[in-house]
Amino acid sequence: MSSAYPKRNRTGRELSSQMSATASSPTAAPAQSGHDPVTLASAPATLDPRTPPIELLRLIGPDGERAAAAPPALTLDQSLAYCRALATTHYENFSILSRLVPVHLRDDFAAVYTFCRWADDLGDETGNTPEARARSERLLAWWRAELQNCFAVPPASVPAPTHPVYIALRETARRHPHLTPGPFEDLIDAFVQDQRVGTEGNRYKTWDQILDYCSRSANPVGRIVLTLGGHAPPEVDPANAERYAMSDATCTALQLINFWQDVRRDLLERDRIYIPELGPGGHPTGITPELLRAWINTPNDPRARVPFIKGLRPLVDTTADLFDQGRPLPQTLNKGLRPVVWLFGAGGEAILRAVRSMGCATLWHRPRLAASEKAWLVARAWLKSKANSE
């Protein structure tokens, strides 16, 4: 389930950004402000949450990336402080949204957010060259190995985590026994897939391939949220199968609407194309990388606008159907989880309406939610949280 206010095309980041919005509050924050660097045990080094993760590899990265022979020693409190701070330094509305999640889950949401943020940067922030993609794959392999150590049972069988994300995440796993590494592995798989598929020379061909990607890039985050909220996975409690199916539908829809919203940005900034050759039902979209690049500079030419809109609109309509499938989910959840899950879906549906209101012409303009609409969504979620607490 992705953020109501997406920053980039990756749902792991966007849902986690929504989670980070709910991960901290004055009642849960460390003594220092969320923008202060975390002083490490091996002073004078500091772990500044304002520093992009890719730049922190020199301090807490793997061998070959790290400047020192060993990473600095971090306590659980220091790691949680870093996760909380990272979760609250990127979006101005976090302090408002922080009240939507029960206090006892806020550190868990912060830990999951920082996992997604780090994984996303390892996959996206090295560059677009073949060498950069190869580096991303090496970094993601390291990230996967760290994850496996984090969830190892018993913990004493492997070295204790040294990275602040995994120090915090191991505590989350300890407190939520039904949380497994599977959804986190799936997210890493999606980031690895981005290094290999979706570029102009190796695009997605079918609708089913896009949905398969969403099953790893988006759906796992919703499953993590449900597990943290006390709804065990269906393999543990079959009674939750319908809840998880609705969560998957919502998360897939959120990922897809981010794709359709960011067609221009993905093409120009990431050299990525998520519009498949064949849409739902196997119908050709009529959209190719060559045509997108030819059309992008002719916003007023009907020979560009008509075929693009004609190709994208069925994808948007099918995305709306997925939102419909997931809409009943919040009312089936524990009261404490309902407002934030409602906000995930409502925010995505608001973006879908914005895409439709501009005629699906997202190759030329990126639709955005007005500040007033964001505020109204947050206010409605807050009112729902108040009603649930009474």
C-alpha positions as CSV (number, residue, x, y, z in Angstrom):
1,M,0.0,0.0,0.0
2,S,1.7,3.1,-1.3
3,S,2.0,6.6,-0.1
4,A,-0.8,9.0,-0.7
5,Y,1.9,11.5,-1.7
6,P,4.3,9.6,-3.9
7,K,7.8,10.9,-4.4
8,R,9.0,8.4,-6.9
9,N,7.8,5.4,-8.9
10,R,8.7,2.7,-6.4
11,T,5.9,1.6,-4.2
12,G,8.3,0.1,-1.6
13,R,9.5,3.6,-1.1
14,E,6.1,5.2,-1.3
15,L,4.3,3.0,1.0
16,S,7.2,3.2,3.4
17,S,7.2,7.0,3.1
18,Q,3.6,6.8,4.3
19,M,4.7,4.5,7.0
20,S,7.4,6.9,8.0
21,A,4.8,9.6,8.3
22,T,3.2,7.5,11.0
23,A,6.4,6.2,12.6
24,S,7.2,9.0,15.0
25,S,5.5,11.4,17.3
26,P,6.5,13.5,20.3
27,T,5.6,10.6,22.6
28,A,7.9,8.1,20.8
29,A,10.8,10.3,19.7
30,P,14.3,10.2,21.2
31,A,15.6,13.1,23.3
32,Q,17.2,14.7,20.3
33,S,15.2,16.2,17.5
34,G,14.5,14.1,14.4
35,H,16.9,16.2,12.4
36,D,19.9,15.8,14.6
37,P,22.7,13.4,13.7
38,V,23.0,10.3,15.8
39,T,26.3,10.2,17.7
40,L,27.9,6.8,17.3
41,A,29.6,4.8,20.0
42,S,32.8,5.2,18.1
43,A,32.9,9.0,18.3
44,P,33.6,11.4,16.6
45,A,31.7,9.6,13.7
46,T,28.0,10.6,13.3
47,L,25.1,9.0,11.5
48,D,23.2,11.9,10.0
49,P,19.7,10.9,8.8
50,R,19.8,13.8,6.3
51,T,22.7,12.1,4.5
52,P,21.4,9.9,1.6
53,P,22.0,6.2,2.4
54,I,24.2,5.7,-0.7
55,E,26.6,8.3,0.8
56,L,26.6,6.5,4.2
57,L,28.0,3.3,2.7
58,R,31.5,4.7,3.5
59,L,30.5,4.5,7.1
60,I,28.2,1.6,7.5
61,G,28.4,-0.2,4.1
62,P,29.9,-3.6,3.1
63,D,33.6,-4.4,2.7
64,G,34.9,-2.6,-0.3
65,E,32.5,0.4,0.2
66,R,33.3,1.1,3.8
67,A,36.2,3.4,4.6
68,A,37.0,1.7,8.0
69,A,38.0,-1.9,8.5
70,A,34.8,-2.5,10.6
71,P,31.5,-0.6,11.0
72,P,31.0,1.5,14.1
73,A,29.4,-0.2,17.1
74,L,25.7,0.9,17.5
75,T,23.3,0.2,20.3
76,L,19.6,-0.5,19.8
77,D,18.7,3.0,21.1
78,Q,21.1,4.6,18.6
79,S,19.7,2.5,15.8
80,L,16.1,3.3,16.7
81,A,17.0,7.0,16.9
82,Y,18.5,6.9,13.4
83,C,15.4,5.1,12.0
84,R,13.0,7.5,13.7
85,A,15.0,10.5,12.4
86,L,15.3,9.2,8.9
87,A,11.5,8.6,8.9
88,T,10.9,12.2,9.9
89,T,13.3,14.2,7.8
90,H,11.8,13.8,4.3
91,Y,8.2,15.0,4.3
92,E,6.7,18.0,6.1
93,N,3.5,16.3,7.0
94,F,5.0,13.5,9.1
95,S,4.4,15.1,12.4
96,I,0.7,15.3,11.6
97,L,0.4,11.8,10.3
98,S,2.4,10.4,13.2
99,R,-0.7,10.2,15.3
100,L,-2.5,7.7,13.0
101,V,-0.6,4.6,14.1
102,P,-0.8,3.1,17.6
103,V,2.2,4.2,19.7
104,H,3.4,0.7,20.2
105,L,3.9,0.2,16.4
106,R,5.7,3.4,15.6
107,D,9.2,2.1,16.0
108,D,8.3,-0.9,14.0
109,F,7.0,1.3,11.1
110,A,10.2,3.3,11.3
111,A,12.3,0.2,11.0
112,V,10.4,-1.1,8.0
113,Y,10.6,2.4,6.4
114,T,14.3,2.6,6.8
115,F,14.7,-0.9,5.3
116,C,12.7,0.1,2.2
117,R,14.5,3.5,1.9
118,W,17.9,1.9,2.0
119,A,17.0,-0.9,-0.4
120,D,15.5,1.6,-2.8
121,D,18.6,3.8,-2.8
122,L,20.9,0.9,-3.2
123,G,18.9,0.0,-6.3
124,D,18.2,3.5,-7.7
125,E,20.9,5.9,-6.6
126,T,24.1,4.4,-8.1
127,G,23.3,5.6,-11.7
128,N,22.0,4.2,-15.0
129,T,25.1,2.8,-16.6
130,P,25.8,-0.9,-16.8
131,E,28.6,-0.5,-14.3
132,A,26.2,1.3,-11.9
133,R,23.6,-1.4,-12.3
134,A,26.2,-4.0,-11.5
135,R,27.2,-2.1,-8.4
136,S,23.5,-2.0,-7.4
137,E,23.2,-5.7,-7.7
138,R,26.3,-6.2,-5.5
139,L,24.9,-3.8,-2.9
140,L,21.5,-5.5,-2.9
141,A,23.2,-8.9,-2.5
142,W,24.9,-7.5,0.6
143,W,21.6,-6.1,1.8
144,R,19.9,-9.5,1.4
145,A,22.7,-11.3,3.3
146,E,22.2,-8.7,6.2
147,L,18.5,-9.5,6.1
148,Q,19.1,-13.2,6.4
149,N,21.3,-12.7,9.4
150,C,18.7,-10.4,11.0
151,F,16.1,-13.1,10.9
152,A,18.3,-16.1,11.6
153,V,17.0,-18.4,14.3
154,P,18.4,-18.7,16.9
155,P,20.0,-15.2,16.6
156,A,23.1,-16.5,18.3
157,S,23.8,-18.7,15.3
158,V,25.1,-15.7,13.2
159,P,26.9,-12.5,14.1
160,A,24.7,-9.8,15.5
161,P,23.6,-7.1,13.0
162,T,25.8,-4.1,12.9
163,H,23.7,-1.9,10.5
164,P,21.2,0.3,12.3
165,V,18.4,-0.8,10.1
166,Y,18.8,-4.4,11.0
167,I,19.5,-3.8,14.6
168,A,16.1,-2.0,14.7
169,L,14.4,-4.5,12.5
170,R,15.6,-7.5,14.5
171,E,13.8,-6.0,17.5
172,T,10.7,-5.6,15.4
173,A,11.0,-9.3,14.4
174,R,11.4,-10.3,18.0
175,R,8.2,-8.5,19.0
176,H,6.2,-9.8,16.1
177,P,6.8,-13.6,15.7
178,H,4.7,-13.9,12.6
179,L,6.9,-11.4,10.7
180,T,9.1,-13.4,8.4
181,P,11.9,-12.4,6.0
182,G,9.8,-13.5,3.0
183,P,8.2,-10.1,2.3
184,F,11.5,-8.3,2.7
185,E,13.2,-10.8,0.3
186,D,10.4,-10.1,-2.2
187,L,11.1,-6.4,-2.0
188,I,14.8,-6.9,-2.6
189,D,13.9,-9.2,-5.6
190,A,12.0,-6.3,-7.1
191,F,14.9,-3.9,-6.7
192,V,17.2,-6.4,-8.4
193,Q,14.6,-6.9,-11.2
194,D,14.7,-3.1,-11.8
195,Q,18.4,-3.5,-12.7
196,R,17.4,-6.0,-15.4
197,V,13.9,-5.3,-16.7
198,G,11.9,-2.2,-17.5
199,T,14.7,-0.4,-19.4
200,E,14.1,0.6,-23.0
201,G,16.0,-2.4,-24.3
202,N,14.2,-4.9,-22.1
203,R,10.7,-3.6,-21.4
204,Y,7.7,-5.4,-19.9
205,K,5.7,-7.1,-22.7
206,T,2.5,-8.2,-21.0
207,W,0.1,-7.1,-18.3
208,D,0.7,-10.3,-16.4
209,Q,4.4,-9.4,-16.2
210,I,3.6,-6.0,-14.7
211,L,1.3,-7.6,-12.1
212,D,4.0,-10.2,-11.3
213,Y,6.4,-7.3,-10.7
214,C,3.9,-5.6,-8.4
215,S,3.6,-8.8,-6.4
216,R,7.2,-8.2,-5.3
217,S,7.5,-4.4,-5.4
218,A,4.3,-3.4,-3.7
219,N,2.3,-6.2,-2.2
220,P,4.9,-7.3,0.4
221,V,4.7,-3.9,2.1
222,G,1.0,-4.2,2.7
223,R,1.5,-7.7,4.1
224,I,4.1,-6.4,6.5
225,V,1.7,-3.7,7.7
226,L,-1.1,-6.3,8.3
227,T,1.3,-8.5,10.2
228,L,2.5,-5.7,12.4
229,G,-1.1,-4.8,13.0
230,G,-1.9,-8.2,14.4
231,H,-3.4,-9.9,11.3
232,A,-1.2,-13.0,10.8
233,P,-0.4,-14.2,7.3
234,P,-2.9,-16.6,5.7
235,E,-0.5,-19.5,6.0
236,V,-0.7,-19.0,9.8
237,D,-4.4,-17.9,10.0
238,P,-6.4,-18.9,6.9
239,A,-9.2,-16.6,8.2
240,N,-7.1,-13.7,7.0
241,A,-6.9,-14.8,3.4
242,E,-9.5,-12.3,2.2
243,R,-7.8,-9.5,4.1
244,Y,-4.5,-10.2,2.4
245,A,-6.2,-10.5,-1.0
246,M,-7.7,-7.0,-0.6
247,S,-4.4,-5.7,0.6
248,D,-2.6,-7.1,-2.5
249,A,-5.2,-5.5,-4.7
250,T,-4.8,-2.1,-3.1
251,C,-1.0,-2.3,-3.1
252,T,-0.9,-3.4,-6.8
253,A,-3.3,-0.5,-7.6
254,L,-1.0,2.0,-5.8
255,Q,2.0,0.8,-7.7
256,L,0.2,0.9,-11.0
257,I,-1.2,4.4,-10.5
258,N,2.3,5.6,-9.6
259,F,3.5,4.1,-12.9
260,W,0.8,5.9,-14.9
261,Q,1.4,9.2,-12.9
262,D,5.2,9.0,-13.5
263,V,5.4,8.0,-17.2
264,R,7.4,11.1,-18.1
265,R,9.7,11.1,-15.1
266,D,10.5,7.3,-15.5
267,L,11.3,7.8,-19.1
268,L,13.5,10.9,-18.8
269,E,15.1,10.3,-15.4
270,R,15.3,6.5,-15.0
271,D,15.2,5.2,-18.6
272,R,12.4,2.9,-17.4
273,I,9.1,2.1,-19.1
274,Y,6.4,0.3,-17.2
275,I,3.6,0.5,-19.9
276,P,3.6,-3.0,-21.4
277,E,3.2,-3.9,-25.0
278,L,0.1,-5.8,-24.2
279,G,-2.5,-4.5,-21.7
280,P,-5.3,-6.3,-19.9
281,G,-6.8,-9.0,-21.9
282,G,-3.8,-9.1,-24.2
283,H,-4.9,-6.0,-26.1
284,P,-2.0,-4.0,-27.6
285,T,-1.4,-0.7,-26.0
286,G,0.2,0.7,-29.2
287,I,2.8,2.4,-27.1
288,T,6.5,1.8,-27.7
289,P,9.7,3.4,-26.3
290,E,10.4,4.9,-29.7
291,L,6.9,6.5,-29.9
292,L,7.1,7.8,-26.3
293,R,10.3,9.6,-27.1
294,A,8.9,11.0,-30.4
295,W,5.7,12.1,-28.7
296,I,7.1,13.7,-25.5
297,N,8.1,16.9,-27.2
298,T,4.8,17.4,-29.1
299,P,2.2,17.9,-26.3
300,N,-0.3,19.6,-28.6
301,D,-0.1,17.2,-31.5
302,P,-3.2,15.0,-31.7
303,R,-1.2,12.4,-33.5
304,A,0.7,12.0,-30.2
305,R,-2.0,12.7,-27.7
306,V,-4.7,10.5,-29.1
307,P,-2.8,7.2,-29.3
308,F,-1.0,7.7,-26.0
309,I,-4.3,8.4,-24.1
310,K,-6.0,5.6,-26.0
311,G,-3.2,3.2,-24.9
312,L,-3.1,4.4,-21.2
313,R,-6.8,4.8,-20.4
314,P,-7.5,1.0,-20.3
315,L,-4.6,0.6,-17.9
316,V,-6.0,3.3,-15.6
317,D,-9.5,1.8,-15.8
318,T,-8.2,-1.6,-14.7
319,T,-6.2,0.0,-11.9
320,A,-9.5,1.6,-10.7
321,D,-11.0,-1.9,-10.6
322,L,-8.2,-3.0,-8.3
323,F,-8.9,-0.1,-5.9
324,D,-12.5,-1.2,-5.9
325,Q,-11.5,-4.7,-4.8
326,G,-9.4,-3.4,-1.9
327,R,-11.7,-0.6,-0.7
328,P,-13.5,-2.7,2.0
329,L,-10.1,-3.7,3.7
330,P,-9.9,-1.0,6.4
331,Q,-13.2,-1.9,8.0
332,T,-12.0,-5.5,8.4
333,L,-8.9,-4.5,10.4
334,N,-8.1,-3.8,14.0
335,K,-9.3,-0.3,15.0
336,G,-5.8,1.1,15.5
337,L,-4.8,0.1,11.9
338,R,-7.9,1.3,10.1
339,P,-7.1,5.1,9.6
340,V,-3.6,4.7,8.1
341,V,-4.7,1.8,5.8
342,W,-7.7,3.9,4.7
343,L,-5.3,6.8,4.0
344,F,-3.1,4.6,1.8
345,G,-6.0,3.6,-0.5
346,A,-7.8,7.0,-0.4
347,G,-4.6,8.8,-1.4
348,G,-4.0,6.5,-4.3
349,E,-7.6,6.9,-5.5
350,A,-7.2,10.6,-5.3
351,I,-4.2,10.4,-7.6
352,L,-6.2,8.2,-10.0
353,R,-8.9,10.8,-10.1
354,A,-6.2,13.4,-10.9
355,V,-4.9,11.3,-13.8
356,R,-8.4,10.9,-15.2
357,S,-9.2,14.6,-14.8
358,M,-6.3,15.5,-17.0
359,G,-7.4,13.0,-19.6
360,C,-4.6,10.5,-18.9
361,A,-2.1,12.8,-20.6
362,T,0.6,12.0,-18.2
363,L,3.4,11.9,-20.8
364,W,3.4,15.7,-20.7
365,H,2.3,16.6,-17.3
366,R,2.6,14.9,-13.9
367,P,-0.7,15.1,-12.0
368,R,-0.4,16.2,-8.4
369,L,-2.7,16.5,-5.4
370,A,-3.5,20.0,-4.3
371,A,-2.4,20.9,-0.8
372,S,-6.0,21.3,0.2
373,E,-6.9,17.8,-1.0
374,K,-3.9,16.3,0.9
375,A,-5.0,18.2,4.0
376,W,-8.6,16.9,3.6
377,L,-7.4,13.3,3.3
378,V,-5.3,13.6,6.4
379,A,-8.1,15.3,8.3
380,R,-10.5,12.5,7.4
381,A,-8.0,9.9,8.5
382,W,-7.4,11.8,11.8
383,L,-11.2,11.9,12.4
384,K,-11.4,8.2,11.8
385,S,-8.6,7.6,14.3
386,K,-10.5,9.6,16.9
387,A,-13.7,7.8,16.2
388,N,-11.9,4.4,16.6
389,S,-10.4,5.4,19.9
390,E,-13.8,6.3,21.5
